[in-house]
Amino acid sequence: MIEILFFGRMADLTQSRSRRYDGAAGGLFALRDEIFAAALSAGHIAPTDIRMSVNRVQTFDDQPLRDGDEVAFFPVFSGG
């Protein structure tokens, strides 16, 4: 099982703060595209607007996911 966390706008888009994924563990990008399919196809968000981390390490690359991983999706942060 993969634990998925949503922060900020990602929580708003999914109407959830977390969920568990029991499906076959595939790649990070495939999971992102599956979860945000409706928002992506409607143009509400672009893949580049979604930041991701696996096991609390931010990543910009696709990678395989394994049982027990924690994945988080969060918006781009800005600051000064």
N, C-alpha and C positions, 0 to 999 in steps of 0.2 A: 504494500500500500504506500502511496506517495501522499504526503501532507502538502496541501497547497494553501498559501496565504495570500491575501489581497490587501493592498494598502491604497489609500487615497482614491483617485479616480478609478483605479482598477476594481476597487471594492464597489464603487457606485455602478460601474458597468456590469458587474456580475451579480450585483445585489447580494453580496456575500462577503464575509471577512475571511472565511476559510472553507475548505472542503477536502474530502479525501478522494483519491483517485485509485480505483481498484482495477482499472483496465490494464492491458498489456503495456508495460513500460516501454515507451518508444523514446524519441528524441525530445529535447526541450522545445525546439521550434514547433514540432508537431503538436505538442501539448498546448503551447501558447495559441497556435492557430485554431485548435479545436475549441478551447475555452472562449476565445474572443471572436469566433467566426461571425456572429451576427453583427457585432460592432465594426469589425474589419470590412465586411462586405457592404455595410451601410455607409462607410466612410466616416464613421464617428471617431475613429482612431486609426493610426498607421502602426505597423509593426515597430517602427523606429521610436514610437512614443511609449513603448512598453519596456521597462527595465526589468531584469530578471536576476534572481540569485538561486544558486543551488547549494544547499547546506551552508547558508549564510555567507556565501562568497559570490559577489556580483560577477556576472559573466555576460559577454556580448556574443559568445559563440554557441553554436548548437552542440549539444553533448548528449550521450545516452543517459537515461534515467534508470535508477534501480529501486527495487523495493526498499523502503526505509528512508528514501531521500526526502528532504524538505525543499520545496520550491516556493519562491515568493515572486509576485508580480507587483510592481509599483511604478508610479509615474516618474517622468523626468523631473529632477529637482533643479531649482535654480536658486541662486543667492548672490549676495554681494559681499 
